Amino acid sequence: MSALVVQFVLSLLAGVIVGTFLYSRKTSRKVSAACSLLSAIVVLAVILWIATRPAPAIQPRIISPSNGANVGLRTLIEGEVSPIPADIYVLVHPLSTDRWWVQGVPLVQNDGRWNVLVYAGTETLGVQERYEILAVATNESRVIRLLRGNYPTPGQQLEAIPPYLAKSNVIVVRRSQ
């Protein structure tokens, strides 16, 4: 379900709850309807405000491999993030395409360090190609991410990086084997 649909349904639900409550209290139908509409509008406004807030003040960073490194099919990406707790997503972009591939989600340690194995192509595709690697992060609750919609999941292909995710340094690597 898209984020817009979720936001709209939550707003309508709030309006129905308020209207039902007022109607059960023997309030006139006009007042109940007006309060239902008003509460739905207020809830929608709050949800839209939450969903359009800027990226959180969080700083992911890729430490290894270094920019320009030669890598294999599977490559260990190491990094750090502050402040913690945070969720990290590592994205791989073959420069021959216009898409970013979401890799596995690394576990962030107590000191903010993380690592994850990523794919640079497939066994038969991508040899001698260049790839951009980027880490994105958020420390927002899953509820807020649900309201925003379009948060990364492993295996997903992205045409654009959601603007509310904090971005790391980009490294460019070449797959040598």
Summary of the structure (lengths in Angstrom):
residues: 177
radius of gyration: 21.9
end to end distance: 40.1
largest distance: 74.9
contacts: 522
relative contact order: 0.20
helix: 29%
strand: 30%
